Amino acid sequence: MIDDTHDPSRRSWVESANQPGCDFPIQNLPLGVFVPPGHATPRIGVAIGDAVLDVSEWLPGDSLNVYFSFTSSERADLRKRFVRLLEAGAPRRELYRMDECRQELPARVGDYTDFYASIHHATNVGRLFRPDNPLLPNYKHVPIAYHGRASSIVVSGTAIRRPSGQLGEGKFGPTQELDYEVEIGFFVGPGNRLGEPIPICEARSHVAGVCLVNDWSARDIQRWEYQPLGPFLAKSFATSISPWVVTMQALAPFRIPAFARP
């Protein structure tokens, strides 16, 4: 998956993208949905330095769902096109200042699953509820997850209201233990038909990109309601996600082996 688009010496005609420590150099080029100043209609853009390039010519619409439906090779070809548009020496195009744009949710999320993916995190959280037995036996054998509420996903920066709920038998009120977990979210596509599993050997090609996730939690409500069927209102009142989706192609140079396990 590594090609000339990952060359660390490559530079852009967008000067801010060449600064040391820049989050959005030409080797990254994450995708998102934004509303330019003076406009009302969302469109798809690419982040470059401190600016946004409108790429609706190649990705029309107001969500990245169409991008997620592409094959991995189609997504890679599109990345190469954007690099060619923004590399040093290419004709300059109109850009929008990122801090003057309104950023929207990057996708229409019809459904999502929250995975308990880190054994270290699962152990730490387990200690909150089961100090003597933090990690249940099935954790090391099957994917542990629950379905979230897609309707309460909001873009990063959206204000979150402290939820109220049951804090114990006969107790109701606003949570006193509002918590958050920084997580990684994966956008997947093209997808599969109901009842037709995706083979593990093909899974990588269905992962289109990643975003940051803030999994809000009301721990005191969760402690009361999570047994026997798991999280419910304590975890479904809000989930924040970053507006920019980093493509899997951009992350290719940073892949490392998983840690050894029995």
PASEBA-1860 file (N, C-alpha, C; in nm, 3 decimals):
! residues 262
1> MIDDTHDP> 0.082/-0.121/0.000/0.000/0.000/0.000/0.086/0.127/0.000 ~ 0.216/0.113/0.022/0.302/0.232/0.026/0.349/0.265/-0.115 ~ 0.337/0.393/-0.154/0.377/0.437/-0.287/0.437/0.577/-0.278 ~ 0.452/0.644/-0.390/0.519/0.774/-0.389/0.439/0.882/-0.317 ~ 0.311/0.860/-0.292/0.233/0.960/-0.218/0.277/0.970/-0.073 ~ 0.349/0.868/-0.024/0.395/0.868/0.115/0.536/0.926/0.131 ~ 0.598/0.969/0.022/0.734/1.021/0.027/0.743/1.135/0.127 ~ 0.820/1.121/0.235/0.826/1.226/0.338/0.889/1.356/0.289
9> SRRSWVES> 0.958/1.352/0.176/1.021/1.474/0.123/0.927/1.553/0.033 ~ 0.810/1.498/0.003/0.716/1.567/-0.085/0.665/1.695/-0.019 ~ 0.651/1.800/-0.096/0.604/1.928/-0.046/0.483/1.974/-0.124 ~ 0.408/2.065/-0.064/0.286/2.120/-0.125/0.305/2.266/-0.158 ~ 0.225/2.317/-0.253/0.225/2.461/-0.279/0.149/2.537/-0.170 ~ 0.084/2.463/-0.081/0.020/2.523/0.036/0.126/2.531/0.146 ~ 0.179/2.649/0.171/0.295/2.663/0.259/0.270/2.612/0.400 ~ 0.149/2.632/0.453/0.122/2.588/0.590/0.132/2.437/0.604
17> ANQPGCDF> 0.117/2.364/0.492/0.126/2.217/0.497/0.269/2.169/0.509 ~ 0.366/2.257/0.487/0.507/2.218/0.491/0.572/2.251/0.625 ~ 0.497/2.310/0.717/0.554/2.349/0.845/0.576/2.227/0.935 ~ 0.685/2.224/1.012/0.711/2.112/1.104/0.595/2.095/1.202 ~ 0.555/1.972/1.223/0.446/1.944/1.317/0.307/1.968/1.264 ~ 0.294/2.000/1.135/0.162/2.023/1.077/0.078/1.896/1.083 ~ -0.047/1.909/1.125/-0.136/1.792/1.133/-0.180/1.743/0.995 ~ -0.182/1.834/0.899/-0.236/1.799/0.768/-0.135/1.827/0.656
25> PIQNLPLG> -0.022/1.757/0.655/0.072/1.771/0.543/0.017/1.699/0.420 ~ 0.087/1.709/0.310/0.039/1.648/0.187/0.040/1.496/0.195 ~ 0.115/1.439/0.290/0.116/1.294/0.306/-0.009/1.243/0.379 ~ -0.090/1.333/0.434/-0.208/1.293/0.509/-0.334/1.307/0.423 ~ -0.378/1.430/0.400/-0.496/1.460/0.317/-0.623/1.387/0.364 ~ -0.666/1.412/0.487/-0.792/1.353/0.533/-0.911/1.418/0.465 ~ -1.022/1.346/0.464/-1.145/1.392/0.401/-1.248/1.432/0.506 ~ -1.331/1.528/0.471/-1.437/1.570/0.561/-1.545/1.644/0.487
33> VFVPPGHA> -1.647/1.682/0.561/-1.759/1.758/0.506/-1.758/1.896/0.572 ~ -1.764/2.001/0.489/-1.755/2.136/0.542/-1.849/2.228/0.468 ~ -1.878/2.342/0.532/-1.958/2.447/0.470/-1.869/2.571/0.461 ~ -1.835/2.616/0.340/-1.748/2.732/0.325/-1.817/2.860/0.374 ~ -1.740/2.960/0.411/-1.803/3.087/0.452/-1.885/3.146/0.338 ~ -2.004/3.196/0.374/-2.090/3.256/0.274/-2.174/3.157/0.198 ~ -2.166/3.029/0.233/-2.244/2.927/0.165/-2.334/2.856/0.266 ~ -2.430/2.781/0.216/-2.523/2.709/0.303/-2.519/2.559/0.281
41> TPRIGVAI> -2.463/2.516/0.170/-2.467/2.374/0.134/-2.336/2.305/0.170 ~ -2.343/2.195/0.247/-2.221/2.121/0.278/-2.161/2.058/0.153 ~ -2.030/2.040/0.154/-1.961/1.975/0.044/-1.840/1.901/0.100 ~ -1.783/1.815/0.021/-1.670/1.734/0.065/-1.540/1.808/0.037 ~ -1.449/1.802/0.134/-1.322/1.869/0.118/-1.206/1.785/0.168 ~ -1.086/1.828/0.134/-0.962/1.767/0.179/-0.887/1.869/0.264 ~ -0.842/1.829/0.381/-0.765/1.919/0.468/-0.619/1.921/0.422 ~ -0.565/2.040/0.405/-0.425/2.057/0.366/-0.371/2.178/0.442
49> GDAVLDVS> -0.277/2.157/0.531/-0.226/2.265/0.614/-0.337/2.324/0.697 ~ -0.353/2.457/0.690/-0.460/2.523/0.764/-0.578/2.558/0.674 ~ -0.590/2.485/0.563/-0.693/2.517/0.464/-0.770/2.392/0.422 ~ -0.874/2.416/0.342/-0.957/2.307/0.289/-0.970/2.325/0.138 ~ -0.949/2.215/0.067/-0.969/2.213/-0.078/-1.104/2.148/-0.107 ~ -1.188/2.217/-0.181/-1.317/2.162/-0.222/-1.294/2.056/-0.330 ~ -1.336/1.931/-0.301/-1.315/1.822/-0.398/-1.449/1.765/-0.446 ~ -1.554/1.847/-0.439/-1.685/1.800/-0.482/-1.690/1.766/-0.631
57> EWLPGDSL> -1.590/1.812/-0.706/-1.582/1.775/-0.847/-1.563/1.624/-0.863 ~ -1.495/1.564/-0.767/-1.468/1.419/-0.772/-1.551/1.341/-0.671 ~ -1.595/1.409/-0.566/-1.679/1.346/-0.464/-1.800/1.434/-0.438 ~ -1.901/1.424/-0.523/-2.020/1.508/-0.505/-2.102/1.462/-0.385 ~ -2.185/1.552/-0.336/-2.273/1.517/-0.226/-2.231/1.582/-0.096 ~ -2.301/1.545/0.012/-2.277/1.607/0.141/-2.236/1.507/0.248 ~ -2.184/1.392/0.206/-2.131/1.295/0.303/-2.027/1.209/0.234 ~ -1.945/1.143/0.316/-1.840/1.056/0.262/-1.890/0.915/0.236
65> NVYFSFTS> -2.019/0.892/0.248/-2.071/0.757/0.224/-2.036/0.707/0.085 ~ -2.038/0.796/-0.013/-2.003/0.754/-0.149/-1.857/0.710/-0.155 ~ -1.770/0.779/-0.083/-1.629/0.741/-0.079/-1.611/0.604/-0.012 ~ -1.684/0.579/0.095/-1.673/0.451/0.165/-1.721/0.336/0.078 ~ -1.804/0.364/-0.020/-1.856/0.258/-0.107/-1.755/0.218/-0.214 ~ -1.649/0.294/-0.232/-1.548/0.262/-0.333/-1.466/0.141/-0.290 ~ -1.404/0.075/-0.387/-1.308/-0.031/-0.356/-1.181/0.033/-0.304 ~ -1.096/-0.046/-0.241/-0.970/0.008/-0.187/-0.882/0.063/-0.297
73> SERADLRK> -0.882/0.002/-0.414/-0.800/0.051/-0.525/-0.855/0.184/-0.577 ~ -0.988/0.199/-0.580/-1.047/0.326/-0.622/-1.014/0.437/-0.523 ~ -1.013/0.405/-0.394/-0.977/0.505/-0.294/-0.831/0.545/-0.307 ~ -0.745/0.448/-0.336/-0.603/0.477/-0.355/-0.580/0.566/-0.477 ~ -0.653/0.541/-0.584/-0.640/0.624/-0.705/-0.683/0.767/-0.677 ~ -0.788/0.782/-0.597/-0.837/0.916/-0.566/-0.735/0.991/-0.481 ~ -0.671/0.922/-0.390/-0.566/0.985/-0.308/-0.454/1.038/-0.398 ~ -0.413/0.958/-0.496/-0.306/1.001/-0.587/-0.348/1.126/-0.663
81> RFVRLLEA> -0.473/1.135/-0.702/-0.522/1.253/-0.774/-0.510/1.377/-0.686 ~ -0.552/1.364/-0.559/-0.548/1.480/-0.469/-0.404/1.523/-0.441 ~ -0.313/1.426/-0.430/-0.172/1.459/-0.410/-0.120/1.539/-0.530 ~ -0.155/1.496/-0.650/-0.108/1.566/-0.771/-0.163/1.709/-0.776 ~ -0.286/1.729/-0.726/-0.345/1.862/-0.726/-0.274/1.956/-0.629 ~ -0.221/1.901/-0.521/-0.170/1.984/-0.412/-0.019/1.986/-0.400 ~ 0.052/1.905/-0.479/0.197/1.900/-0.466/0.261/2.027/-0.522 ~ 0.381/2.055/-0.475/0.455/2.172/-0.520/0.470/2.169/-0.672
89> GAPRRELY> 0.445/2.282/-0.736/0.456/2.292/-0.881/0.325/2.276/-0.954 ~ 0.222/2.222/-0.887/0.091/2.207/-0.950/0.021/2.342/-0.955 ~ -0.070/2.363/-1.051/-0.144/2.490/-1.057/-0.221/2.513/-0.928 ~ -0.218/2.634/-0.879/-0.286/2.667/-0.754/-0.437/2.671/-0.774 ~ -0.508/2.625/-0.672/-0.654/2.623/-0.674/-0.708/2.705/-0.557 ~ -0.835/2.737/-0.566/-0.897/2.812/-0.457/-0.904/2.725/-0.332 ~ -0.868/2.783/-0.220/-0.874/2.715/-0.091/-0.961/2.797/0.004 ~ -1.012/2.732/0.107/-1.086/2.799/0.212/-1.009/2.786/0.343
97> RMDECRQE> -1.003/2.892/0.419/-0.940/2.884/0.550/-1.022/2.792/0.640 ~ -0.955/2.695/0.701/-1.026/2.596/0.782/-1.100/2.661/0.898 ~ -1.039/2.762/0.960/-1.102/2.823/1.076/-1.221/2.912/1.040 ~ -1.245/2.932/0.911/-1.362/3.008/0.868/-1.474/2.919/0.815 ~ -1.450/2.788/0.814/-1.549/2.693/0.764/-1.624/2.628/0.880 ~ -1.746/2.587/0.855/-1.822/2.508/0.952/-1.806/2.361/0.916 ~ -1.763/2.282/1.012/-1.740/2.140/0.985/-1.860/2.059/1.031 ~ -1.897/1.965/0.945/-2.014/1.882/0.968/-1.972/1.737/0.998
105> LPARVGDY> -2.071/1.654/1.035/-2.043/1.511/1.047/-1.992/1.460/0.912 ~ -1.887/1.380/0.911/-1.830/1.337/0.783/-1.914/1.235/0.709 ~ -2.008/1.170/0.777/-2.084/1.063/0.712/-2.224/1.053/0.771 ~ -2.313/0.991/0.696/-2.444/0.954/0.749/-2.428/0.815/0.811 ~ -2.434/0.811/0.942/-2.409/0.687/1.014/-2.542/0.618/1.042 ~ -2.566/0.510/0.971/-2.691/0.438/0.991/-2.686/0.344/1.109 ~ -2.567/0.301/1.145/-2.551/0.206/1.253/-2.405/0.204/1.293 ~ -2.377/0.174/1.418/-2.237/0.155/1.455/-2.227/0.062/1.576
113> TDFYASIH> -2.114/0.002/1.589/-2.086/-0.090/1.699/-1.964/-0.040/1.774 ~ -1.974/-0.037/1.906/-1.863/0.006/1.991/-1.794/-0.119/2.046 ~ -1.666/-0.135/2.009/-1.591/-0.253/2.051/-1.503/-0.225/2.172 ~ -1.494/-0.324/2.255/-1.406/-0.324/2.372/-1.273/-0.381/2.322 ~ -1.196/-0.302/2.247/-1.090/-0.358/2.164/-0.954/-0.370/2.233 ~ -0.933/-0.304/2.345/-0.801/-0.307/2.411/-0.811/-0.383/2.542 ~ -0.726/-0.482/2.557/-0.728/-0.561/2.681/-0.689/-0.475/2.801 ~ -0.604/-0.376/2.778/-0.563/-0.288/2.888/-0.681/-0.199/2.930
121> HATNVGRL> -0.751/-0.145/2.833/-0.868/-0.061/2.862/-0.978/-0.144/2.928 ~ -1.003/-0.263/2.875/-1.108/-0.348/2.932/-1.077/-0.383/3.078 ~ -0.950/-0.404/3.107/-0.911/-0.436/3.245/-0.931/-0.316/3.336 ~ -0.891/-0.198/3.288/-0.904/-0.078/3.371/-1.050/-0.045/3.399 ~ -1.135/-0.052/3.295/-1.276/-0.022/3.315/-1.342/-0.130/3.399 ~ -1.301/-0.255/3.378/-1.358/-0.364/3.457/-1.336/-0.345/3.605 ~ -1.224/-0.283/3.642/-1.195/-0.260/3.784/-1.295/-0.162/3.847 ~ -1.357/-0.076/3.762/-1.456/0.018/3.815/-1.579/-0.054/3.866
129> FRPDNPLL> -1.611/-0.167/3.803/-1.735/-0.238/3.836/-1.711/-0.372/3.907 ~ -1.596/-0.434/3.878/-1.565/-0.565/3.938/-1.419/-0.563/3.982 ~ -1.386/-0.497/4.092/-1.246/-0.484/4.133/-1.173/-0.617/4.148 ~ -1.245/-0.721/4.188/-1.181/-0.850/4.211/-1.178/-0.939/4.087 ~ -1.256/-0.902/3.984/-1.263/-0.983/3.863/-1.283/-0.892/3.742 ~ -1.184/-0.808/3.710/-1.206/-0.705/3.608/-1.225/-0.757/3.466 ~ -1.159/-0.866/3.431/-1.165/-0.916/3.293/-1.238/-1.050/3.289 ~ -1.355/-1.052/3.229/-1.433/-1.176/3.225/-1.371/-1.275/3.127
137> PNYKHVPI> -1.392/-1.405/3.148/-1.322/-1.509/3.070/-1.342/-1.501/2.919 ~ -1.462/-1.461/2.874/-1.489/-1.463/2.731/-1.414/-1.354/2.656 ~ -1.359/-1.256/2.727/-1.298/-1.141/2.659/-1.188/-1.184/2.562 ~ -1.110/-1.284/2.599/-0.996/-1.325/2.517/-1.036/-1.418/2.402 ~ -1.165/-1.445/2.387/-1.207/-1.543/2.286/-1.302/-1.488/2.180 ~ -1.382/-1.387/2.214/-1.478/-1.333/2.117/-1.473/-1.181/2.119 ~ -1.510/-1.116/2.009/-1.517/-0.969/2.010/-1.627/-0.922/2.105 ~ -1.591/-0.837/2.200/-1.688/-0.782/2.295/-1.733/-0.646/2.244
145> AYHGRASS> -1.861/-0.626/2.227/-1.910/-0.502/2.168/-2.056/-0.482/2.202 ~ -2.102/-0.360/2.178/-2.245/-0.331/2.190/-2.282/-0.232/2.080 ~ -2.408/-0.231/2.042/-2.454/-0.136/1.942/-2.482/-0.002/2.008 ~ -2.433/0.105/1.944/-2.457/0.239/1.994/-2.579/0.301/1.930 ~ -2.610/0.423/1.972/-2.725/0.494/1.917/-2.674/0.591/1.811 ~ -2.697/0.559/1.685/-2.643/0.640/1.576/-2.701/0.781/1.576 ~ -2.823/0.797/1.627/-2.889/0.928/1.622/-2.827/1.029/1.717 ~ -2.743/0.985/1.811/-2.682/1.080/1.905/-2.533/1.102/1.876
153> IVVSGTAI> -2.488/1.066/1.755/-2.352/1.098/1.713/-2.347/1.245/1.671 ~ -2.249/1.318/1.723/-2.234/1.460/1.691/-2.089/1.487/1.652 ~ -2.069/1.597/1.578/-1.933/1.632/1.537/-1.860/1.695/1.654 ~ -1.731/1.676/1.658/-1.647/1.730/1.765/-1.672/1.879/1.785 ~ -1.682/1.919/1.911/-1.709/2.059/1.943/-1.852/2.087/1.981 ~ -1.942/1.992/1.953/-2.082/2.008/1.989/-2.098/1.997/2.141 ~ -2.172/2.089/2.200/-2.193/2.086/2.345/-2.272/1.962/2.384 ~ -2.234/1.900/2.496/-2.299/1.778/2.545/-2.372/1.809/2.676
161> RRPSGQLG> -2.499/1.772/2.682/-2.578/1.792/2.804/-2.557/1.674/2.899 ~ -2.529/1.707/3.025/-2.514/1.602/3.125/-2.646/1.526/3.139 ~ -2.647/1.394/3.119/-2.774/1.320/3.121/-2.821/1.290/3.263 ~ -2.951/1.269/3.274/-3.010/1.221/3.399/-3.052/1.077/3.381 ~ -3.058/1.004/3.490/-3.097/0.865/3.482/-3.104/0.802/3.619 ~ -3.126/0.671/3.622/-3.131/0.599/3.749/-2.989/0.577/3.801 ~ -2.968/0.619/3.925/-2.838/0.606/3.989/-2.834/0.491/4.089 ~ -2.945/0.421/4.100/-2.958/0.312/4.195/-3.105/0.293/4.223
169> EGKFGPTQ> -3.136/0.201/4.309/-3.276/0.174/4.340/-3.341/0.294/4.406 ~ -3.445/0.348/4.340/-3.515/0.463/4.396/-3.442/0.595/4.381 ~ -3.334/0.600/4.305/-3.256/0.723/4.290/-3.255/0.766/4.144 ~ -3.289/0.892/4.120/-3.289/0.947/3.984/-3.232/1.088/3.989 ~ -3.150/1.119/3.888/-3.094/1.254/3.884/-2.983/1.262/3.782 ~ -2.921/1.380/3.770/-2.811/1.397/3.674/-2.690/1.317/3.717 ~ -2.620/1.262/3.620/-2.501/1.184/3.652/-2.398/1.269/3.727 ~ -2.334/1.208/3.823/-2.226/1.273/3.897/-2.090/1.218/3.854
177> ELDYEVEI> -2.092/1.124/3.760/-1.967/1.062/3.715/-1.961/1.063/3.562 ~ -1.971/1.182/3.504/-1.960/1.196/3.359/-1.816/1.167/3.318 ~ -1.800/1.079/3.223/-1.667/1.031/3.184/-1.658/1.029/3.033 ~ -1.538/1.016/2.982/-1.518/1.005/2.837/-1.402/0.912/2.810 ~ -1.403/0.853/2.694/-1.296/0.763/2.651/-1.253/0.805/2.511 ~ -1.126/0.828/2.492/-1.074/0.860/2.360/-1.054/0.730/2.284 ~ -1.119/0.719/2.170/-1.115/0.594/2.094/-1.090/0.623/1.946 ~ -1.067/0.518/1.872/-1.052/0.526/1.726/-1.178/0.467/1.663
185> GFFVGPGN> -1.236/0.541/1.568/-1.352/0.491/1.495/-1.313/0.453/1.354 ~ -1.368/0.344/1.305/-1.339/0.295/1.170/-1.464/0.306/1.084 ~ -1.449/0.366/0.966/-1.556/0.370/0.868/-1.535/0.255/0.770 ~ -1.639/0.175/0.748/-1.624/0.056/0.665/-1.712/0.062/0.542 ~ -1.667/-0.003/0.437/-1.738/-0.013/0.310/-1.650/-0.090/0.214 ~ -1.699/-0.134/0.101/-1.834/-0.118/0.047/-1.944/-0.189/0.126 ~ -1.907/-0.288/0.210/-2.009/-0.357/0.287/-2.048/-0.491/0.229 ~ -2.145/-0.554/0.290/-2.188/-0.687/0.249/-2.339/-0.701/0.262
193> RLGEPIPI> -2.392/-0.801/0.194/-2.535/-0.829/0.206/-2.564/-0.899/0.338 ~ -2.685/-0.880/0.385/-2.728/-0.944/0.508/-2.711/-1.095/0.496 ~ -2.644/-1.155/0.592/-2.625/-1.299/0.593/-2.505/-1.348/0.515 ~ -2.429/-1.255/0.453/-2.310/-1.294/0.378/-2.188/-1.233/0.445 ~ -2.122/-1.307/0.533/-2.008/-1.253/0.608/-1.892/-1.213/0.515 ~ -1.814/-1.116/0.561/-1.691/-1.077/0.492/-1.577/-1.162/0.547 ~ -1.507/-1.238/0.463/-1.395/-1.319/0.512/-1.288/-1.231/0.577 ~ -1.223/-1.283/0.679/-1.120/-1.207/0.748/-1.011/-1.162/0.652
201> CEARSHVA> -0.978/-1.245/0.552/-0.872/-1.210/0.458/-0.910/-1.091/0.370 ~ -1.039/-1.056/0.365/-1.083/-0.941/0.286/-1.119/-0.820/0.372 ~ -1.109/-0.835/0.503/-1.156/-0.729/0.593/-1.082/-0.598/0.571 ~ -0.952/-0.606/0.549/-0.873/-0.483/0.537/-0.924/-0.394/0.424 ~ -0.966/-0.453/0.315/-1.010/-0.374/0.200/-1.142/-0.303/0.226 ~ -1.213/-0.342/0.332/-1.340/-0.278/0.364/-1.326/-0.165/0.465 ~ -1.207/-0.146/0.520/-1.185/-0.036/0.615/-1.137/0.086/0.536 ~ -1.221/0.190/0.529/-1.192/0.304/0.443/-1.113/0.413/0.513
209> GVCLVNDW> -1.134/0.431/0.643/-1.065/0.539/0.711/-1.096/0.539/0.859 ~ -1.029/0.627/0.932/-1.046/0.633/1.077/-1.072/0.776/1.122 ~ -1.136/0.788/1.236/-1.157/0.918/1.298/-1.136/0.902/1.448 ~ -1.125/1.014/1.518/-1.122/1.009/1.664/-1.264/1.004/1.717 ~ -1.283/0.931/1.825/-1.415/0.915/1.886/-1.404/0.950/2.034 ~ -1.500/1.028/2.081/-1.512/1.054/2.224/-1.637/0.983/2.272 ~ -1.617/0.872/2.341/-1.728/0.789/2.388/-1.770/0.838/2.526 ~ -1.872/0.923/2.529/-1.920/0.978/2.656/-1.990/0.869/2.737
217> SARDIQRW> -1.972/0.873/2.868/-2.029/0.771/2.956/-2.073/0.834/3.088 ~ -2.184/0.784/3.139/-2.231/0.822/3.273/-2.206/0.701/3.362 ~ -2.093/0.700/3.431/-2.048/0.579/3.499/-2.142/0.536/3.612 ~ -2.200/0.629/3.686/-2.288/0.588/3.795/-2.416/0.525/3.742 ~ -2.470/0.579/3.632/-2.586/0.518/3.568/-2.548/0.382/3.510 ~ -2.430/0.376/3.448/-2.384/0.251/3.387/-2.367/0.141/3.493 ~ -2.316/0.179/3.608/-2.292/0.080/3.714/-2.422/0.013/3.757 ~ -2.533/0.089/3.752/-2.662/0.037/3.796/-2.730/-0.044/3.686
225> EYQPLGPF> -2.715/-0.006/3.560/-2.796/-0.065/3.454/-2.725/-0.168/3.368 ~ -2.593/-0.183/3.380/-2.522/-0.260/3.278/-2.542/-0.411/3.289 ~ -2.589/-0.462/3.401/-2.616/-0.606/3.410/-2.766/-0.629/3.400 ~ -2.812/-0.735/3.330/-2.730/-0.841/3.268/-2.698/-0.820/3.120 ~ -2.751/-0.716/3.055/-2.738/-0.708/2.910/-2.643/-0.599/2.861 ~ -2.575/-0.531/2.950/-2.475/-0.437/2.904/-2.522/-0.293/2.898 ~ -2.441/-0.204/2.837/-2.467/-0.060/2.838/-2.599/-0.025/2.769 ~ -2.663/0.078/2.824/-2.789/0.127/2.765/-2.787/0.280/2.768
233> LAKSFATS> -2.864/0.344/2.853/-2.875/0.489/2.854/-2.746/0.557/2.900 ~ -2.667/0.488/2.976/-2.543/0.546/3.027/-2.441/0.570/2.916 ~ -2.461/0.506/2.801/-2.362/0.517/2.693/-2.421/0.571/2.563 ~ -2.551/0.597/2.560/-2.614/0.629/2.432/-2.656/0.775/2.418 ~ -2.624/0.859/2.518/-2.673/0.997/2.512/-2.589/1.085/2.421 ~ -2.464/1.047/2.393/-2.381/1.127/2.302/-2.253/1.053/2.268 ~ -2.212/1.067/2.143/-2.082/1.019/2.097/-2.027/1.124/2.001 ~ -1.912/1.180/2.034/-1.851/1.283/1.949/-1.748/1.219/1.856
241> ISPWVVTM> -1.747/1.262/1.729/-1.644/1.213/1.637/-1.579/1.332/1.568 ~ -1.453/1.313/1.532/-1.380/1.421/1.465/-1.434/1.442/1.324 ~ -1.425/1.565/1.272/-1.479/1.592/1.139/-1.393/1.538/1.026 ~ -1.266/1.510/1.052/-1.175/1.464/0.946/-1.152/1.315/0.955 ~ -1.161/1.248/0.841/-1.140/1.104/0.831/-1.005/1.080/0.765 ~ -0.915/1.020/0.839/-0.783/0.987/0.786/-0.794/0.855/0.710 ~ -0.751/0.855/0.587/-0.767/0.736/0.504/-0.668/0.627/0.545 ~ -0.704/0.503/0.516/-0.614/0.392/0.546/-0.487/0.400/0.462
249> QALAPFRI> -0.498/0.458/0.342/-0.379/0.473/0.259/-0.278/0.565/0.326 ~ -0.325/0.672/0.389/-0.235/0.765/0.456/-0.166/0.701/0.575 ~ -0.230/0.604/0.637/-0.174/0.540/0.757/-0.084/0.421/0.725 ~ -0.076/0.383/0.599/-0.001/0.263/0.562/0.143/0.261/0.615 ~ 0.219/0.371/0.611/0.358/0.365/0.658/0.371/0.341/0.809 ~ 0.262/0.355/0.882/0.270/0.348/1.027/0.219/0.215/1.083 ~ 0.189/0.120/0.995/0.143/-0.011/1.041/0.256/-0.084/1.112 ~ 0.223/-0.148/1.223/0.320/-0.229/1.297/0.252/-0.361/1.333
257> PAFARP> 0.331/-0.464/1.362/0.269/-0.593/1.400/0.193/-0.579/1.532 ~ 0.091/-0.661/1.547/0.021/-0.667/1.675/0.113/-0.726/1.779 ~ 0.089/-0.691/1.906/0.175/-0.748/2.012/0.149/-0.898/2.027 ~ 0.252/-0.968/2.069/0.242/-1.114/2.081/0.142/-1.151/2.188 ~ 0.065/-1.257/2.163/-0.033/-1.304/2.261/-0.044/-1.456/2.250 ~ -0.091/-1.521/2.356/-0.104/-1.668/2.351/-0.200/-1.711/2.241
END
